[in-house]
């Protein structure tokens, strides 16, 4: 399936080394101001080749809106956007067209479909996430109208953990580091791995503030469950934590419960959700990314004809995919929350009355 969401749906298309990639975002209410400069700024944050910490592939990621917008406003019809690839080097993958790269989706795609696009991974490439960021940017514009803000940054790289959550600093950091005190060490870990033809993993912290109480559709479309699904659907994501996550398993109930006062919750171990429904507190999600599987060390593998061979990769690859993954996490958070706000609109009769009362003949 290439579509995400229920009321607000995002369908993406395209491959890493194809002519273009893009998305169709359906369900955006009519009358939303579509700030194209903002959408481009979000794509610029995710685009490759901005520093030595990222892949050397340079793409401008300029997008075009094909439908769903008229005179700067959403029309209520599907919004289609396209991003043309301009810097492919498909010849870099000629030596792996008949073998499976360790850690990649080559093996599973081939056995599922009987063929695969070996050029940069085709559909399974993280290049596809540019389309998600474009769709997520529109969702962010919608959420901004509701007073909801989403932020992210790296809280851990190669096991080097930060203690500070400075989102303002992360916005200006080359690796979106949340803690200035460990940023240099995190950067050096990435560059050392790169020099050794290796890669490292990282953890992205994503938060959302200004959240109303009531987002989430129990029992089978819970907000925390869908956020976990959204994040796990990002390339190289291997684990997701909500609130205190794994750490909560080490606590007593008396320590983990968020006591309630007339002024609100005393703590936020839950990550802003109870019973799969937002409780009005800050939503907190951590997404764990594995080391980029594209490394320049010789590895054992097999061919499509079950022959044992050595794999020696060429090409341009991120030494730490979590860096640009931070921007994608924001996009997936935005798409999820925008979808949930639309789903929540009809849950109370008073909501329907506010919309339709006095407009029976409209």
N, C-alpha and C positions, 0 to 999 in steps of 0.2 A: 504494500500500500504506500502511496506517495502523498497521502492527504492527512493533515492533522487538524483536529478540532471538530466541534459539532455545530455550533451556531455561527462561529467565525472559523472558516476553514482555510487552510493554506495548502495548496498543491504546488509542488516544485517539479521542475523538469530540467534536463540537460546533464552533460557529462564534463569531466575535468578537461578533456582535450577535444571536446566537440565544438561546434560553431558558437554556441551560446548556452546559457542557463538562465533560468528565471522562475517566476512564480505567478500563481493566480490566487488572489486573496478575495474570498467571497464572504459576504455577510457584514461588511463595513456599513454602518448607517449612513444615509445620505446627509450631506451638509457638513462633513468633517473637512476642515481646512487641511489640504495636503501640502505640507511644507517640503518641497523637493530638495531644498538645500540641507534640511535636517536628515532626510533619508540618505543623501549622498555622504553626509558627515558620518553616519553610522557605518556605511559601507567602507569609508576611508579608514575607520578604526579597525576593521576586520581585514582589510585588503593585505595581500602578501608583499614582502620585499621592503618593509619600512625601516628595518635595521638588521644588523648582523645576528640578531637573536632569532630571526625568522628565515623562512625559505628565500632563496635568491630569485624566485619567480616574481617578476614585477607585472602586476595587472592594475590598471587604473580603476577597474570595476565601476565604470560609468554606466548608469542605468537609464532606461527609457520606459516611460509609462505608455502602454499601448491602449488601455481602455479603463473605463470606470471613473475617470476624472474629467470634469468639464469646468473651465474657468476657475481652476484651482480648488474645486470642491469635489468630494466624493459624490457620485450619483446614486449610490445604493446598489449598483450593478458590479459584477466582478472586476476587480482591479488587477490588470495584468502588467507585469514588469519584466523586462529582459535585460540581461547583462552579457555582452559579447566577449568571448575569450580573444585575447590579442597576443599572448606571449607563450603559447604552447611550444614545447620542444618534444614532440612525440617520438623522435628518433632515439631519445634517451632510454626508451622502454623496449626497443627492439630486442635486446638481449634477454628480456624476461617474458616475452610473449608466449612461450611454451612452458614456463615453469611457474610455480607458486611462490610468491614472496612470503617468507615467514612473518606471522603477525598481521597479515593483511586479509582482506575478504576474498582474495583471488580463489582460494581453494573452495570456499563455500559457494560463491557465485557460479563458478564453473560447474560444480556438481549439481547445483540446483537448476541451472538453465541450460547446461550443455555447451555453453560458450561464455565468453566474457570480453569486455573492452579492457585490454591490458594497458592502455595508455593512461598512466597515472591513476589507475583504479577505476576509471570510467565513472559510473554512477555512485560507487561506494567512496569516492574521493571526498575529502573535507572541502574541496572547492565548491561542492554543492551548497555549503552553508551560507554562501554569499546570498543565495535566494532567500534563505530563512531570515537573514539579517534585514533584507529589504522589506519582507513582509512584517517582521517584528518592529521595524521603524514606524510603519503605519499604525500598528497596534499601540505603540508608545504614544503616538500623537493622539489617539483616541483616549488612552488612559490619562494623559496629561490634562485633558478636559475634565476628568473626574478627580483630579488632585492626587493621582497615584504616580509615584516615582520609583524607578528601578535602577539599581546600581550594582556593580560587580568589581572584582579584583582578585588577584592571586594571593591566597593566604599561606600557601606552601609550595615550594619547588624543590624537587629532589630530596625531600625529607627535611628541608630547612623551613621551619615554621615561623610565621610572624605572630606577634602578640597584639598588634595595633590594627584597627580597621579604619584606615584613613582613605575614604573613597575619593576625596578631592585630590589627594596625592596620586592615587591610582590612575586617575584620568590623564595625568601628565607623564606617567611613567612608561618607559619603553616596554616593560613587561607587565604593566598594570599591577605593580606590586602595592599591596595595602599597607605594609609596614616599612617605612624608610630605613629603619635600623638594620634590617636584614636584606634589603634590596640588592646591595652590592654583592653579598655572598650568594644570593640566588642567581644573579646575573653571571657571576664567575662559574657557578656550577653548570649553567647552560653552555657557556663558552668552552669550558673544559671538556664536557661531553662531546661537543661539536668537534673540537680539535682531535679527540680520540675516535672520531667517526662513529659516535654513539649518540644517545638521546636520553632525556630525563622526563619524568612525569610531573604533575602538579595538581593543586587543588584550587578550584575557583569558588569564592564565596559570592552569592547573589542574594540581594535583599530587595524587598518591596515595601514601601511605606505609604501611608494614606489609604490603607485597605479598609473597605467597609466590612461590617460583620455580615456573614451569610453567604459568601462565595463558596461554591462547592456543591456537588450533586450526589448525596449518598444514595445508595450504598456503592454503586459501581462506577461513579465518576467523581470520586472524592478529589478535592483540590490537591492534597498532598500526593495522592496516587498519580494524578495526571501530571503534576510537576515533576515527579520522579520519572515518569514515562517520557516526558518532554526532554529532560536532561539526558536520560539514558539513550535517547535516540540520536544524540550528537556523536559524531565520529570520535572514537577513542575513549569515550566515557565508560568507566567500569564500575562506578559506585556512586550513590547519591545519599546524602544525609539531610534529614529535615530537623531543624532546630538543633538540639544537642546530639542528635543522631546516635552513633555508636556509644558515645560517652554516657548516654542516659542508661545504658544497660549496666553501668557500674554504680548507679545511684540507688538509694532507697526511695520509696514512694514519697516519704516526707521531704526528701531533697528535690525530687523531680517535679512534684506538683507545683503549678503556678498559682499561688494563692491570689484571691480576688479581694480587692478593696473597693470602696466607693469611687476611688480615683483610677481604678483599672487594675491590671495584673501587676503583682510585685516582681515577677520575673518572666522570662520568655523561653523556658526550656522547650516548649512545644513548637517553637518556630512559627507562631502565629496561626496555628490551626488546631482545632479540636474536633474529633469525630469526622475529619475530612472536610470541615467547614471553617472558613476564616473567622477568627475571633476579634479582629480589629487591630491586633498587635502587628509588629513588623514580621513579615514573612522572611524566613532565613533558610537558605538552601546551599549546601556544599556539593559540588560536583567534582569527582576524582577522575583525572585523566591519566591514562597509561603513557609510558614513554612512546614517542613516535616510532612506529615499527620500521619506517624507512631509515635504515642505518647503513653506513658504508664499511661494514665488516663482512667478511666471507662467512656464509652460513649454509648449513645443510638444508636441502629441500628435495622435492621430486618434480618431475615434469608432468604434463597432461597425459603422457603415455606411461606413467608410473616408472620412470627411470630416475635413479638417484643421481643428483648433480649438486654442484656448488652454486650458490646465488651470490652474485656481486652486483650490487645496485649502482646505477648512475642517476643523474637527475638533480633536482633541487628540492630540498625537504626541510621542514621545520625541526630544529633540534628539541623544541618543547612545544607541542601542539596546544598545551593548556593556555598559552599566552593569548592567542587569537580566539581560543575557545571561550574566553571570558566574555567577549562581545556576543558570541552565539548564545551563551547562557542567558544573557539579558534579553535577547530576541525571543527565545523560547519561553521565558518567564512572561514576557509581555503578551505573546500570543495566547498563552494559557489563561492569564488573568482577564484579557479582553474577551475571550470566549466565555469565561465564567460570569462576567458582568452581564453579558447579553442573556445567558441562560437564566440568570437570577431575576430578570425583570418581571417575569410572569408568575412568581411564586406566591404572591399575595394579591387578593382581590383589590386592595387599595391601590396597588401599583397599576393594575389594569384600569381602574376607575380614573386615576390621574391622567392616563394616556387618552382614554376614549370618551370620558364624560364630556358632553357638550359638543362632540364631534361626530355624532351618529350619521350626519349627512355629508361629512367631508369626503 
